Amino acid sequence: MTIETSVAKVWIEADGIIRLHFKPTQQHSLNEAIQVVEAHNRLASGVPRGVIADIRHVTGGADRSAREYYVSSESARLKTGMAMLVSSPMQRMLGNIFFRINKPPYPSRMFSNEEDAIHWLQGFCKTP
């Protein structure tokens, strides 16, 4: 099953990892972040899971309220860890800033290679 929000497609893989594929956007707000988290939580079915957030097509990112929501207890309760896929030095810099300022309450790491991200989540985060 795939759930499509205004800013992302969200689905669960056979290995239990939830994928967040963000669409090309300049910026999104709290309302869009809530939609993404609700989709994630619905697909998780009450089981904490690893997440791959693919932001390679995003040009701007989440505004402050959305960033804060992404690390809130509501967002974190069904995440064992998050791998963020980036495609440029600028995205890596923005991701590092996000991780430093917002300090996710779950293990988080950035990757440019999807296979490395999957391997990290499978080895580090116990995804059913």
N, C-alpha and C positions, 0 to 999 in steps of 0.2 A: 504494500500500500504506500502511495506517495501522497503527502499533503502539500499543497501549494499555497503559500501565502503571498502577499504582495511583494515581498523582498527575497523569498527563498523557497526552494523545494526541499522537503524534509522526508526522508525515508529510512527504513531500517534494513540493513544487509542480513544475509543468512548467518553471518558470524556474530550478529547481535550488536554491531556498531551502528550507531545512528549517524546519518549523513545530513549535513546542512549545506546545501549548495546555494550560496547567495548570488542573486541576479546582479547584473551591472546596474549599480545605483550610485548616485552622488552622496546620499545620506539617508538614514532612516531614523525614526523616532521611537519613543516608548511604545506606542500602539503597535508598530510593526514588530518590535522586540517581544512583546507579549504574545503576538500571534506565533512567532517562531518557537518560543518556549512552550506554549500550549501544544503545538504540534509535536515537539520533542517528547513532552510528558505523556501525551496520548499514545505515541508509538512505543514508549518505554514500558508501558503496561505495568507500572508500579515497580519495575526492576531497574536499579541504577545501572547505567551503561556508559561505555566510552562513546565519544562524539568526535567526528571529524567535521570541522567548520571550514568549508572551501570558500575563501574570500578572494580568490584570484581574479575575479571579474569586477570587484568592488573598487570604485574610484574615490569614494569619500569616506564611507563608514557610518557607524552609529553615532548619534548625538550623545551628549552627556547622560541624559536620563535613560536612554537605551543601554549604554555601557554599564551604568550602575545596576540596571535590572538584570543584565546578563550575568552578574556575579551575586545576585540576591539569593536568599535561601530558597525561594520558589524556583528559580532557575537551576540552582545547584543540587537540589534534593535528589534528582535522578541521574546525576552525572558522576561517573567514577574518574573521569579525566577528559581533557579536550585537546585534540591536536588541531592546530590551525594551519591550513594550507595557504601559502603566500607565493606570489610570482615575481615580486620585485623588491629591491632594497627599500623602497619607500614603504611598501606594505609591511615588510619586516620591522622597519623602524616604528611604524604606527602600532603594530602588534606588541612590540616591546614596551612602548609607552602605555598601552592598554594594560598589560600584565603588571607593570610597575605601579601605576596609579590605582587600578581597581583591585588588584590582588585576588584573583579567583580563589575560592575556597576548595578547589579541586586541582589536581596536578594539570598543568598546562604547558604546552610547548609548540613552537612553530616549526613548520617543515616546508621545504620546496618540493619534496618528493613524496608522492602519495603512498608508495609502498613502505617507505620509512615510517610514515605516520601510522599506518596500519600496524606495522610491526611493534612500534612503541606502545600503542594502545593495547594490543593483545598481550604483550609481555609485562607491561607495567600495571595496567588496569584490568582487573578481573571482570571481563565482559562475558555474561552467560551465552 
